[in-house]
């Protein structure tokens, strides 16, 4: 499964998430089309407003027109069984995975959401 890799400058890059892509290893789209929402729903909770809230560690996204699930690697320490479930899901369904953002990009994204990138 994804892990930290060495970059071109030989400096270690801290990968903080990995992405389960909605396409099989042989290039076929994974079905059903709402698989990402269903998978993330397993990890979701209902808030005080009685609305489902995705886990901050597992959420669906669309990347390059492809439905994906982003998994924060901290989930492995916080909830190892859930992490293994997600790894197993990707493996059993022969889904492609790739590294997600690295630590610096994750912090930049957080600052952009907060409107503070100066």
Chimera marker file (.cmm) of the C-alpha trace (Angstrom):
<marker_set name="trace">
<marker id="1" x="0.000" y="0.000" z="0.000" r="1" g="1" b="0" radius="0.5"/>
<marker id="2" x="1.154" y="3.621" z="-0.420" r="1" g="1" b="0" radius="0.5"/>
<marker id="3" x="3.939" y="4.854" z="1.795" r="1" g="1" b="0" radius="0.5"/>
<marker id="4" x="6.462" y="7.682" z="1.924" r="1" g="1" b="0" radius="0.5"/>
<marker id="5" x="8.725" y="7.731" z="-1.137" r="1" g="1" b="0" radius="0.5"/>
<marker id="6" x="11.983" y="9.418" z="-2.018" r="1" g="1" b="0" radius="0.5"/>
<marker id="7" x="11.701" y="12.399" z="-4.332" r="1" g="1" b="0" radius="0.5"/>
<marker id="8" x="14.051" y="13.366" z="-7.151" r="1" g="1" b="0" radius="0.5"/>
<marker id="9" x="16.197" y="15.359" z="-4.722" r="1" g="1" b="0" radius="0.5"/>
<marker id="10" x="16.559" y="12.268" z="-2.513" r="1" g="1" b="0" radius="0.5"/>
<marker id="11" x="14.681" y="14.053" z="0.273" r="1" g="1" b="0" radius="0.5"/>
<marker id="12" x="12.002" y="12.013" z="1.997" r="1" g="1" b="0" radius="0.5"/>
<marker id="13" x="8.472" y="13.156" z="1.189" r="1" g="1" b="0" radius="0.5"/>
<marker id="14" x="5.853" y="12.606" z="3.869" r="1" g="1" b="0" radius="0.5"/>
<marker id="15" x="2.761" y="11.240" z="2.138" r="1" g="1" b="0" radius="0.5"/>
<marker id="16" x="-0.208" y="11.947" z="4.404" r="1" g="1" b="0" radius="0.5"/>
<marker id="17" x="-2.984" y="10.314" z="2.406" r="1" g="1" b="0" radius="0.5"/>
<marker id="18" x="-3.640" y="7.788" z="-0.285" r="1" g="1" b="0" radius="0.5"/>
<marker id="19" x="-6.363" y="7.622" z="-2.894" r="1" g="1" b="0" radius="0.5"/>
<marker id="20" x="-8.480" y="4.622" z="-3.832" r="1" g="1" b="0" radius="0.5"/>
<marker id="21" x="-9.507" y="5.205" z="-7.435" r="1" g="1" b="0" radius="0.5"/>
<marker id="22" x="-12.770" y="4.100" z="-8.992" r="1" g="1" b="0" radius="0.5"/>
<marker id="23" x="-11.086" y="2.086" z="-11.704" r="1" g="1" b="0" radius="0.5"/>
<marker id="24" x="-9.903" y="-1.516" z="-11.616" r="1" g="1" b="0" radius="0.5"/>
<marker id="25" x="-6.351" y="-2.632" z="-12.324" r="1" g="1" b="0" radius="0.5"/>
<marker id="26" x="-7.474" y="-3.661" z="-15.823" r="1" g="1" b="0" radius="0.5"/>
<marker id="27" x="-8.886" y="-0.169" z="-16.484" r="1" g="1" b="0" radius="0.5"/>
<marker id="28" x="-12.607" y="-0.819" z="-16.059" r="1" g="1" b="0" radius="0.5"/>
<marker id="29" x="-14.811" y="1.635" z="-14.123" r="1" g="1" b="0" radius="0.5"/>
<marker id="30" x="-15.776" y="0.336" z="-10.704" r="1" g="1" b="0" radius="0.5"/>
<marker id="31" x="-19.501" y="-0.070" z="-10.121" r="1" g="1" b="0" radius="0.5"/>
<marker id="32" x="-21.882" y="0.999" z="-8.719" r="1" g="1" b="0" radius="0.5"/>
<marker id="33" x="-21.244" y="4.621" z="-9.622" r="1" g="1" b="0" radius="0.5"/>
<marker id="34" x="-21.852" y="5.744" z="-6.015" r="1" g="1" b="0" radius="0.5"/>
<marker id="35" x="-19.341" y="3.278" z="-4.550" r="1" g="1" b="0" radius="0.5"/>
<marker id="36" x="-17.196" y="6.081" z="-3.061" r="1" g="1" b="0" radius="0.5"/>
<marker id="37" x="-20.094" y="7.591" z="-1.125" r="1" g="1" b="0" radius="0.5"/>
<marker id="38" x="-21.194" y="4.152" z="0.064" r="1" g="1" b="0" radius="0.5"/>
<marker id="39" x="-17.700" y="3.259" z="1.254" r="1" g="1" b="0" radius="0.5"/>
<marker id="40" x="-17.258" y="6.592" z="3.044" r="1" g="1" b="0" radius="0.5"/>
<marker id="41" x="-20.729" y="6.202" z="4.538" r="1" g="1" b="0" radius="0.5"/>
<marker id="42" x="-19.466" y="3.157" z="6.428" r="1" g="1" b="0" radius="0.5"/>
<marker id="43" x="-17.043" y="5.489" z="8.251" r="1" g="1" b="0" radius="0.5"/>
<marker id="44" x="-19.524" y="8.368" z="8.655" r="1" g="1" b="0" radius="0.5"/>
<marker id="45" x="-21.406" y="9.520" z="11.737" r="1" g="1" b="0" radius="0.5"/>
<marker id="46" x="-24.566" y="11.511" z="12.275" r="1" g="1" b="0" radius="0.5"/>
<marker id="47" x="-24.095" y="14.947" z="13.800" r="1" g="1" b="0" radius="0.5"/>
<marker id="48" x="-26.311" y="16.864" z="16.195" r="1" g="1" b="0" radius="0.5"/>
<marker id="49" x="-28.256" y="18.166" z="13.200" r="1" g="1" b="0" radius="0.5"/>
<marker id="50" x="-29.112" y="14.541" z="12.273" r="1" g="1" b="0" radius="0.5"/>
<marker id="51" x="-27.145" y="14.827" z="9.037" r="1" g="1" b="0" radius="0.5"/>
<marker id="52" x="-24.489" y="12.380" z="7.976" r="1" g="1" b="0" radius="0.5"/>
<marker id="53" x="-20.949" y="13.706" z="8.284" r="1" g="1" b="0" radius="0.5"/>
<marker id="54" x="-18.046" y="11.981" z="6.582" r="1" g="1" b="0" radius="0.5"/>
<marker id="55" x="-15.061" y="11.114" z="8.715" r="1" g="1" b="0" radius="0.5"/>
<marker id="56" x="-12.241" y="13.662" z="8.512" r="1" g="1" b="0" radius="0.5"/>
<marker id="57" x="-10.008" y="10.675" z="7.685" r="1" g="1" b="0" radius="0.5"/>
<marker id="58" x="-12.027" y="9.165" z="4.806" r="1" g="1" b="0" radius="0.5"/>
<marker id="59" x="-13.935" y="11.179" z="2.207" r="1" g="1" b="0" radius="0.5"/>
<marker id="60" x="-15.110" y="10.894" z="-1.402" r="1" g="1" b="0" radius="0.5"/>
<marker id="61" x="-13.726" y="13.151" z="-4.132" r="1" g="1" b="0" radius="0.5"/>
<marker id="62" x="-13.779" y="13.408" z="-7.894" r="1" g="1" b="0" radius="0.5"/>
<marker id="63" x="-10.288" y="13.644" z="-9.393" r="1" g="1" b="0" radius="0.5"/>
<marker id="64" x="-9.802" y="13.950" z="-13.154" r="1" g="1" b="0" radius="0.5"/>
<marker id="65" x="-13.433" y="12.890" z="-13.624" r="1" g="1" b="0" radius="0.5"/>
<marker id="66" x="-12.940" y="9.728" z="-11.574" r="1" g="1" b="0" radius="0.5"/>
<marker id="67" x="-14.743" y="8.930" z="-8.303" r="1" g="1" b="0" radius="0.5"/>
<marker id="68" x="-12.189" y="8.290" z="-5.575" r="1" g="1" b="0" radius="0.5"/>
<marker id="69" x="-11.871" y="7.877" z="-1.824" r="1" g="1" b="0" radius="0.5"/>
<marker id="70" x="-9.145" y="9.788" z="0.004" r="1" g="1" b="0" radius="0.5"/>
<marker id="71" x="-7.790" y="8.051" z="3.113" r="1" g="1" b="0" radius="0.5"/>
<marker id="72" x="-5.698" y="9.929" z="5.666" r="1" g="1" b="0" radius="0.5"/>
<marker id="73" x="-2.829" y="7.647" z="6.697" r="1" g="1" b="0" radius="0.5"/>
<marker id="74" x="-3.295" y="8.694" z="10.352" r="1" g="1" b="0" radius="0.5"/>
<marker id="75" x="-6.357" y="6.427" z="10.328" r="1" g="1" b="0" radius="0.5"/>
<marker id="76" x="-3.986" y="3.457" z="10.625" r="1" g="1" b="0" radius="0.5"/>
<marker id="77" x="-2.977" y="4.594" z="14.128" r="1" g="1" b="0" radius="0.5"/>
<marker id="78" x="-6.371" y="5.942" z="15.184" r="1" g="1" b="0" radius="0.5"/>
<marker id="79" x="-8.545" y="3.062" z="13.974" r="1" g="1" b="0" radius="0.5"/>
<marker id="80" x="-6.410" y="0.193" z="12.602" r="1" g="1" b="0" radius="0.5"/>
<marker id="81" x="-9.391" y="-2.059" z="11.881" r="1" g="1" b="0" radius="0.5"/>
<marker id="82" x="-11.041" y="0.610" z="9.697" r="1" g="1" b="0" radius="0.5"/>
<marker id="83" x="-7.750" y="1.226" z="7.907" r="1" g="1" b="0" radius="0.5"/>
<marker id="84" x="-7.312" y="-2.493" z="7.183" r="1" g="1" b="0" radius="0.5"/>
<marker id="85" x="-10.931" y="-2.652" z="5.971" r="1" g="1" b="0" radius="0.5"/>
<marker id="86" x="-10.245" y="0.097" z="3.410" r="1" g="1" b="0" radius="0.5"/>
<marker id="87" x="-6.980" y="-1.514" z="2.290" r="1" g="1" b="0" radius="0.5"/>
<marker id="88" x="-8.788" y="-4.842" z="1.961" r="1" g="1" b="0" radius="0.5"/>
<marker id="89" x="-11.652" y="-3.268" z="0.010" r="1" g="1" b="0" radius="0.5"/>
<marker id="90" x="-9.247" y="-1.807" z="-2.543" r="1" g="1" b="0" radius="0.5"/>
<marker id="91" x="-7.301" y="-5.052" z="-2.810" r="1" g="1" b="0" radius="0.5"/>
<marker id="92" x="-10.293" y="-7.411" z="-3.029" r="1" g="1" b="0" radius="0.5"/>
<marker id="93" x="-11.935" y="-5.266" z="-5.706" r="1" g="1" b="0" radius="0.5"/>
<marker id="94" x="-8.638" y="-4.820" z="-7.576" r="1" g="1" b="0" radius="0.5"/>
<marker id="95" x="-8.897" y="-1.032" z="-7.457" r="1" g="1" b="0" radius="0.5"/>
<marker id="96" x="-6.025" y="1.230" z="-8.376" r="1" g="1" b="0" radius="0.5"/>
<marker id="97" x="-4.491" y="3.258" z="-5.574" r="1" g="1" b="0" radius="0.5"/>
<marker id="98" x="-2.026" y="6.129" z="-5.600" r="1" g="1" b="0" radius="0.5"/>
<marker id="99" x="-0.333" y="8.429" z="-3.164" r="1" g="1" b="0" radius="0.5"/>
<marker id="100" x="-2.294" y="11.533" z="-2.243" r="1" g="1" b="0" radius="0.5"/>
<marker id="101" x="-1.054" y="14.848" z="-0.932" r="1" g="1" b="0" radius="0.5"/>
<marker id="102" x="2.139" y="15.311" z="0.999" r="1" g="1" b="0" radius="0.5"/>
<marker id="103" x="2.296" y="17.179" z="4.315" r="1" g="1" b="0" radius="0.5"/>
<marker id="104" x="3.174" y="20.598" z="2.835" r="1" g="1" b="0" radius="0.5"/>
<marker id="105" x="0.323" y="20.481" z="0.301" r="1" g="1" b="0" radius="0.5"/>
<marker id="106" x="-2.124" y="19.404" z="2.979" r="1" g="1" b="0" radius="0.5"/>
<marker id="107" x="-1.206" y="22.409" z="5.134" r="1" g="1" b="0" radius="0.5"/>
<marker id="108" x="-1.531" y="24.740" z="2.133" r="1" g="1" b="0" radius="0.5"/>
<marker id="109" x="-4.990" y="23.325" z="1.360" r="1" g="1" b="0" radius="0.5"/>
<marker id="110" x="-6.019" y="23.860" z="4.990" r="1" g="1" b="0" radius="0.5"/>
<marker id="111" x="-4.855" y="27.476" z="4.870" r="1" g="1" b="0" radius="0.5"/>
<marker id="112" x="-6.645" y="28.067" z="1.566" r="1" g="1" b="0" radius="0.5"/>
<marker id="113" x="-9.901" y="26.763" z="3.026" r="1" g="1" b="0" radius="0.5"/>
<marker id="114" x="-9.428" y="29.167" z="5.935" r="1" g="1" b="0" radius="0.5"/>
<marker id="115" x="-8.600" y="32.032" z="3.526" r="1" g="1" b="0" radius="0.5"/>
<marker id="116" x="-5.109" y="32.604" z="4.991" r="1" g="1" b="0" radius="0.5"/>
<marker id="117" x="-2.415" y="31.890" z="2.391" r="1" g="1" b="0" radius="0.5"/>
<marker id="118" x="-0.168" y="34.916" z="2.972" r="1" g="1" b="0" radius="0.5"/>
<link id1="1" id2="2" r="1" g="1" b="0" radius="0.2"/>
<link id1="2" id2="3" r="1" g="1" b="0" radius="0.2"/>
<link id1="3" id2="4" r="1" g="1" b="0" radius="0.2"/>
<link id1="4" id2="5" r="1" g="1" b="0" radius="0.2"/>
<link id1="5" id2="6" r="1" g="1" b="0" radius="0.2"/>
<link id1="6" id2="7" r="1" g="1" b="0" radius="0.2"/>
<link id1="7" id2="8" r="1" g="1" b="0" radius="0.2"/>
<link id1="8" id2="9" r="1" g="1" b="0" radius="0.2"/>
<link id1="9" id2="10" r="1" g="1" b="0" radius="0.2"/>
<link id1="10" id2="11" r="1" g="1" b="0" radius="0.2"/>
<link id1="11" id2="12" r="1" g="1" b="0" radius="0.2"/>
<link id1="12" id2="13" r="1" g="1" b="0" radius="0.2"/>
<link id1="13" id2="14" r="1" g="1" b="0" radius="0.2"/>
<link id1="14" id2="15" r="1" g="1" b="0" radius="0.2"/>
<link id1="15" id2="16" r="1" g="1" b="0" radius="0.2"/>
<link id1="16" id2="17" r="1" g="1" b="0" radius="0.2"/>
<link id1="17" id2="18" r="1" g="1" b="0" radius="0.2"/>
<link id1="18" id2="19" r="1" g="1" b="0" radius="0.2"/>
<link id1="19" id2="20" r="1" g="1" b="0" radius="0.2"/>
<link id1="20" id2="21" r="1" g="1" b="0" radius="0.2"/>
<link id1="21" id2="22" r="1" g="1" b="0" radius="0.2"/>
<link id1="22" id2="23" r="1" g="1" b="0" radius="0.2"/>
<link id1="23" id2="24" r="1" g="1" b="0" radius="0.2"/>
<link id1="24" id2="25" r="1" g="1" b="0" radius="0.2"/>
<link id1="25" id2="26" r="1" g="1" b="0" radius="0.2"/>
<link id1="26" id2="27" r="1" g="1" b="0" radius="0.2"/>
<link id1="27" id2="28" r="1" g="1" b="0" radius="0.2"/>
<link id1="28" id2="29" r="1" g="1" b="0" radius="0.2"/>
<link id1="29" id2="30" r="1" g="1" b="0" radius="0.2"/>
<link id1="30" id2="31" r="1" g="1" b="0" radius="0.2"/>
<link id1="31" id2="32" r="1" g="1" b="0" radius="0.2"/>
<link id1="32" id2="33" r="1" g="1" b="0" radius="0.2"/>
<link id1="33" id2="34" r="1" g="1" b="0" radius="0.2"/>
<link id1="34" id2="35" r="1" g="1" b="0" radius="0.2"/>
<link id1="35" id2="36" r="1" g="1" b="0" radius="0.2"/>
<link id1="36" id2="37" r="1" g="1" b="0" radius="0.2"/>
<link id1="37" id2="38" r="1" g="1" b="0" radius="0.2"/>
<link id1="38" id2="39" r="1" g="1" b="0" radius="0.2"/>
<link id1="39" id2="40" r="1" g="1" b="0" radius="0.2"/>
<link id1="40" id2="41" r="1" g="1" b="0" radius="0.2"/>
<link id1="41" id2="42" r="1" g="1" b="0" radius="0.2"/>
<link id1="42" id2="43" r="1" g="1" b="0" radius="0.2"/>
<link id1="43" id2="44" r="1" g="1" b="0" radius="0.2"/>
<link id1="44" id2="45" r="1" g="1" b="0" radius="0.2"/>
<link id1="45" id2="46" r="1" g="1" b="0" radius="0.2"/>
<link id1="46" id2="47" r="1" g="1" b="0" radius="0.2"/>
<link id1="47" id2="48" r="1" g="1" b="0" radius="0.2"/>
<link id1="48" id2="49" r="1" g="1" b="0" radius="0.2"/>
<link id1="49" id2="50" r="1" g="1" b="0" radius="0.2"/>
<link id1="50" id2="51" r="1" g="1" b="0" radius="0.2"/>
<link id1="51" id2="52" r="1" g="1" b="0" radius="0.2"/>
<link id1="52" id2="53" r="1" g="1" b="0" radius="0.2"/>
<link id1="53" id2="54" r="1" g="1" b="0" radius="0.2"/>
<link id1="54" id2="55" r="1" g="1" b="0" radius="0.2"/>
<link id1="55" id2="56" r="1" g="1" b="0" radius="0.2"/>
<link id1="56" id2="57" r="1" g="1" b="0" radius="0.2"/>
<link id1="57" id2="58" r="1" g="1" b="0" radius="0.2"/>
<link id1="58" id2="59" r="1" g="1" b="0" radius="0.2"/>
<link id1="59" id2="60" r="1" g="1" b="0" radius="0.2"/>
<link id1="60" id2="61" r="1" g="1" b="0" radius="0.2"/>
<link id1="61" id2="62" r="1" g="1" b="0" radius="0.2"/>
<link id1="62" id2="63" r="1" g="1" b="0" radius="0.2"/>
<link id1="63" id2="64" r="1" g="1" b="0" radius="0.2"/>
<link id1="64" id2="65" r="1" g="1" b="0" radius="0.2"/>
<link id1="65" id2="66" r="1" g="1" b="0" radius="0.2"/>
<link id1="66" id2="67" r="1" g="1" b="0" radius="0.2"/>
<link id1="67" id2="68" r="1" g="1" b="0" radius="0.2"/>
<link id1="68" id2="69" r="1" g="1" b="0" radius="0.2"/>
<link id1="69" id2="70" r="1" g="1" b="0" radius="0.2"/>
<link id1="70" id2="71" r="1" g="1" b="0" radius="0.2"/>
<link id1="71" id2="72" r="1" g="1" b="0" radius="0.2"/>
<link id1="72" id2="73" r="1" g="1" b="0" radius="0.2"/>
<link id1="73" id2="74" r="1" g="1" b="0" radius="0.2"/>
<link id1="74" id2="75" r="1" g="1" b="0" radius="0.2"/>
<link id1="75" id2="76" r="1" g="1" b="0" radius="0.2"/>
<link id1="76" id2="77" r="1" g="1" b="0" radius="0.2"/>
<link id1="77" id2="78" r="1" g="1" b="0" radius="0.2"/>
<link id1="78" id2="79" r="1" g="1" b="0" radius="0.2"/>
<link id1="79" id2="80" r="1" g="1" b="0" radius="0.2"/>
<link id1="80" id2="81" r="1" g="1" b="0" radius="0.2"/>
<link id1="81" id2="82" r="1" g="1" b="0" radius="0.2"/>
<link id1="82" id2="83" r="1" g="1" b="0" radius="0.2"/>
<link id1="83" id2="84" r="1" g="1" b="0" radius="0.2"/>
<link id1="84" id2="85" r="1" g="1" b="0" radius="0.2"/>
<link id1="85" id2="86" r="1" g="1" b="0" radius="0.2"/>
<link id1="86" id2="87" r="1" g="1" b="0" radius="0.2"/>
<link id1="87" id2="88" r="1" g="1" b="0" radius="0.2"/>
<link id1="88" id2="89" r="1" g="1" b="0" radius="0.2"/>
<link id1="89" id2="90" r="1" g="1" b="0" radius="0.2"/>
<link id1="90" id2="91" r="1" g="1" b="0" radius="0.2"/>
<link id1="91" id2="92" r="1" g="1" b="0" radius="0.2"/>
<link id1="92" id2="93" r="1" g="1" b="0" radius="0.2"/>
<link id1="93" id2="94" r="1" g="1" b="0" radius="0.2"/>
<link id1="94" id2="95" r="1" g="1" b="0" radius="0.2"/>
<link id1="95" id2="96" r="1" g="1" b="0" radius="0.2"/>
<link id1="96" id2="97" r="1" g="1" b="0" radius="0.2"/>
<link id1="97" id2="98" r="1" g="1" b="0" radius="0.2"/>
<link id1="98" id2="99" r="1" g="1" b="0" radius="0.2"/>
<link id1="99" id2="100" r="1" g="1" b="0" radius="0.2"/>
<link id1="100" id2="101" r="1" g="1" b="0" radius="0.2"/>
<link id1="101" id2="102" r="1" g="1" b="0" radius="0.2"/>
<link id1="102" id2="103" r="1" g="1" b="0" radius="0.2"/>
<link id1="103" id2="104" r="1" g="1" b="0" radius="0.2"/>
<link id1="104" id2="105" r="1" g="1" b="0" radius="0.2"/>
<link id1="105" id2="106" r="1" g="1" b="0" radius="0.2"/>
<link id1="106" id2="107" r="1" g="1" b="0" radius="0.2"/>
<link id1="107" id2="108" r="1" g="1" b="0" radius="0.2"/>
<link id1="108" id2="109" r="1" g="1" b="0" radius="0.2"/>
<link id1="109" id2="110" r="1" g="1" b="0" radius="0.2"/>
<link id1="110" id2="111" r="1" g="1" b="0" radius="0.2"/>
<link id1="111" id2="112" r="1" g="1" b="0" radius="0.2"/>
<link id1="112" id2="113" r="1" g="1" b="0" radius="0.2"/>
<link id1="113" id2="114" r="1" g="1" b="0" radius="0.2"/>
<link id1="114" id2="115" r="1" g="1" b="0" radius="0.2"/>
<link id1="115" id2="116" r="1" g="1" b="0" radius="0.2"/>
<link id1="116" id2="117" r="1" g="1" b="0" radius="0.2"/>
<link id1="117" id2="118" r="1" g="1" b="0" radius="0.2"/>
</marker_set>
